[in-house]
Amino acid sequence: MRLRRRPLLIAGACALLVAGVAACAGDEPDGPSVRLHATAEQWRNNEVNRELAVALHNDTGVPVWVSRVDPVLPSFEGESGADTNTLLPASTLRVDIPVKFGAGACIPAAAASHVVVVARPEGATKWQRITVPLPDPNPLLDRLLAIDCATRRVQQSVTLRFGPWTDLGRDGVRGSILIDRTAAATTDVRIREVDGNIMYRFAFAGATPLATVTAAAPHAEVRFTAQPQRCDLHAFAEIKKPFEFPVRVSLGAAEPLTTTIPVDADDRRALDTMLRRNCGLPPA
């Protein structure tokens, strides 16, 4: 169930040029007051591009044109808005506007998120600038923030990267994960689990945890073999993050955190070449 919120209407309109029309500067709108509510969504293409889909719902009673959407996300840094030329029908149909958002700020507390929308009713000439709250609490934004903050905490204590790859022919490729405790780390770091994904299967010979780095032994290397997990064309077509590999990391006695291993061009090339060859698919 989507939560419906009433927007706060900011008196007057913005004193800037929006979609080629000067916004009104303090005078009354020449149409009904725009009323919207919004939710934040994220689909697979949004995940790849680090975007949110701002789902706008029109409560005005007449069609509304939208020319600009700006997210205001106090728990994140570096979000940016989007110009658009979108008509919101006077119906229950929603329209999603993709906007960029930055890394999680990871601060103790932050104000609730909202979006600022520049819009006008169809037939009006003056643009209205309104603030539309997003649901609060917000499970999607909370989850995205938790992912970013877990990654930041892990990166402060340990660096992870893939080492050189060895081609094993039909047996896949042999790789390694290089783990280095940082100078800022204050505890032991344990690499508990590394997962492949829908396209790649990782096989490790060691027990859990896979590796531990300490002040006395700050470097470790974990060897593994990568093979195709699936070879069907549907999986190739649908996967949006073929090189995202989750890692569960424990910092001292704290609960494990989940992050991912950075993947560079050489890593991608070695894995993709093996997958295409062993699946009988043409080279990239």
C-alpha positions in Angstrom: 0.0 0.0 0.0 1.4 3.4 -1.0 1.2 6.1 1.6 -0.6 9.3 0.4 0.8 12.5 1.7 -0.5 16.1 1.2 2.2 18.4 -0.2 3.1 21.8 1.3 2.3 24.5 -1.2 5.0 27.2 -1.3 3.3 30.6 -1.8 4.2 32.2 -5.1 6.4 30.5 -7.7 10.1 30.3 -8.4 11.9 33.3 -9.9 13.7 31.3 -12.6 13.2 30.2 -16.1 11.6 26.7 -16.2 11.1 24.8 -19.5 11.4 28.0 -21.5 8.7 29.9 -19.5 9.4 32.4 -16.7 8.0 31.2 -13.4 5.6 33.6 -11.7 7.2 35.7 -9.0 4.8 36.1 -6.1 1.5 36.6 -8.0 -1.4 34.1 -7.8 -1.4 31.0 -10.0 -3.6 31.3 -13.1 -5.0 27.8 -12.5 -5.7 25.5 -9.6 -3.0 24.9 -7.0 -1.0 21.8 -8.0 -1.4 19.0 -5.5 0.8 15.9 -5.7 2.0 13.1 -3.6 5.1 11.0 -4.2 6.9 7.8 -3.4 10.5 6.7 -4.0 10.9 3.5 -6.0 13.9 1.8 -7.5 13.9 -0.6 -10.4 16.8 -2.7 -11.8 17.8 0.0 -14.4 17.8 2.6 -11.6 20.1 0.4 -9.4 22.7 0.3 -12.2 22.6 4.0 -12.7 22.4 4.9 -9.0 19.0 6.5 -9.4 15.7 6.8 -7.6 12.4 6.7 -9.5 10.3 9.5 -8.0 6.8 8.3 -8.6 4.5 11.3 -8.9 0.8 11.0 -8.3 -1.6 13.8 -9.4 -4.2 14.9 -6.8 -5.0 18.2 -8.6 -8.1 17.0 -10.5 -6.8 18.2 -13.8 -3.8 17.1 -15.9 -0.5 18.7 -14.7 2.7 19.4 -16.6 6.0 18.8 -14.7 9.2 20.5 -15.8 11.6 19.8 -12.9 12.0 17.4 -10.1 14.7 18.0 -7.4 15.2 15.4 -4.6 16.1 16.6 -1.2 17.6 13.6 0.7 19.3 14.8 3.9 20.7 11.2 4.6 22.6 11.3 1.3 25.2 13.5 -0.4 25.3 14.8 -3.9 21.8 14.2 -5.2 20.8 16.0 -8.4 17.5 16.8 -10.0 16.2 16.3 -13.5 14.5 18.5 -16.1 11.6 16.8 -17.7 8.5 17.6 -19.9 6.0 15.2 -18.4 2.2 15.3 -18.3 0.6 13.7 -15.2 -2.9 12.7 -16.1 -5.9 13.4 -13.8 -6.1 9.8 -12.8 -4.6 7.2 -10.5 -1.8 6.6 -13.1 1.6 7.5 -11.7 4.6 8.7 -13.6 8.2 7.9 -12.6 10.9 10.5 -13.0 14.5 9.2 -12.5 16.8 11.3 -10.4 20.4 10.8 -9.3 21.3 10.3 -5.6 24.7 10.4 -3.9 26.4 8.3 -1.3 24.9 7.9 2.1 25.9 10.6 4.6 26.0 8.1 7.5 25.1 10.8 10.1 23.3 9.9 13.4 20.0 11.6 12.4 18.7 13.5 9.4 15.5 15.3 8.4 12.8 13.5 6.4 13.3 13.4 2.6 11.2 15.2 0.1 11.1 16.4 -3.5 10.7 19.8 -4.9 8.6 19.8 -8.1 8.0 22.6 -10.6 4.7 22.1 -12.3 1.6 23.8 -13.7 -2.0 22.7 -14.5 -2.7 22.1 -18.1 -3.8 25.3 -19.7 -2.1 27.5 -17.2 1.0 29.6 -18.0 2.5 30.2 -14.5 4.6 27.5 -12.9 4.2 26.5 -9.3 7.0 25.3 -7.1 5.8 22.8 -4.5 7.5 20.6 -1.8 6.2 17.1 -1.8 7.1 14.8 1.2 8.3 11.3 0.7 7.0 8.6 3.1 8.8 8.7 6.4 10.0 6.3 7.6 11.1 5.2 4.2 12.1 1.5 3.9 13.8 1.9 0.5 15.9 4.9 1.5 16.7 3.2 4.8 17.9 0.1 3.0 20.1 2.1 0.5 21.6 4.1 3.4 22.4 0.9 5.3 24.2 -0.5 2.3 26.3 2.6 1.8 27.1 2.9 5.5 28.1 -0.7 5.7 30.4 -0.3 2.7 32.0 2.8 4.3 32.7 1.1 7.6 34.3 -1.9 5.8 36.4 0.3 3.6 37.7 2.2 6.7 39.1 -1.1 8.0 40.0 -3.2 5.0 40.6 -3.1 1.3 39.5 -5.9 -1.0 40.5 -6.5 -4.6 40.9 -9.4 -7.0 44.4 -10.6 -7.8 45.6 -12.0 -11.2 43.5 -14.5 -13.0 44.6 -17.9 -14.4 42.6 -19.4 -17.3 41.7 -23.1 -16.6 40.0 -23.8 -19.9 36.8 -25.7 -19.4 37.3 -25.6 -15.6 36.8 -21.8 -15.6 39.3 -19.4 -14.2 41.3 -19.4 -11.0 41.4 -16.1 -9.1 42.2 -14.7 -5.7 40.9 -12.0 -3.4 43.6 -9.8 -1.8 42.7 -8.5 1.6 44.7 -5.7 3.4 43.9 -4.3 6.8 44.1 -0.5 6.7 46.1 1.7 9.0 42.8 3.1 10.4 41.5 -0.3 11.4 41.0 -0.8 15.1 39.9 -4.4 15.2 40.6 -7.7 13.5 38.7 -8.2 10.2 37.2 -11.5 9.1 36.1 -12.3 5.6 33.2 -14.7 6.3 31.7 -15.3 2.9 32.0 -14.3 -0.7 29.2 -15.0 -3.1 29.0 -15.2 -6.9 25.8 -14.2 -8.7 23.3 -15.5 -11.2 26.1 -15.7 -13.9 29.2 -16.8 -11.9 29.7 -19.5 -9.4 32.6 -19.1 -7.0 34.1 -22.1 -5.3 36.4 -21.8 -2.2 38.4 -24.6 -0.8 38.9 -23.1 2.7 36.6 -23.1 5.8 34.7 -20.2 7.2 35.9 -17.5 7.9 37.8 -17.4 4.6 40.4 -15.1 6.0 41.3 -12.9 9.0 43.6 -9.9 9.0 45.0 -8.4 12.2 47.6 -5.8 13.2 50.2 -8.5 13.3 49.1 -10.1 10.0 47.6 -7.3 7.9 47.5 -9.1 4.6 45.8 -12.3 3.4 45.0 -13.9 0.1 42.0 -16.2 -0.6 42.1 -18.4 -3.7 39.0 -19.6 -5.5 37.7 -20.9 -8.9 35.0 -19.1 -11.0 32.8 -21.0 -13.4 29.6 -20.2 -15.2 26.5 -20.4 -13.1 24.0 -20.1 -16.0 24.5 -20.0 -19.7 21.0 -19.3 -21.0 20.4 -16.2 -23.1 17.6 -15.0 -20.9 20.0 -14.6 -18.0 22.5 -12.7 -20.2 19.8 -10.4 -21.3 18.2 -9.7 -17.9 21.1 -9.3 -15.5 21.9 -5.7 -14.8 24.9 -6.2 -12.5 26.9 -9.1 -13.8 30.1 -8.2 -11.9 28.6 -7.5 -8.4 29.9 -10.0 -5.9 28.7 -9.6 -2.2 31.1 -10.1 0.7 30.2 -10.6 4.3 32.8 -9.0 6.6 33.0 -8.9 10.4 34.8 -6.1 12.2 35.8 -7.4 15.5 32.9 -8.9 17.4 30.2 -6.8 15.6 27.5 -8.3 13.4 28.7 -9.0 9.8 28.3 -6.3 7.2 27.8 -6.8 3.5 29.7 -5.0 0.8 31.0 -5.8 -2.6 34.5 -6.3 -4.2 35.6 -3.7 -6.6 35.9 -5.0 -10.2 38.3 -3.4 -12.7 38.5 -3.8 -16.5 41.0 -6.8 -16.2 38.6 -8.6 -13.8 35.7 -8.1 -16.1 37.6 -9.2 -19.2 38.8 -12.4 -17.5 35.4 -13.4 -16.2 33.4 -12.4 -19.3 35.9 -14.2 -21.7 35.7 -17.4 -19.7 31.9 -17.2 -19.4 31.3 -16.7 -23.1 33.8 -19.3 -24.2 32.5 -22.0 -21.7 28.9 -21.2 -22.5 29.5 -21.3 -26.3 28.6 -17.7 -26.8 30.3 -15.3 -29.2 33.0 -12.9 -27.8 32.0 -9.5 -26.6 
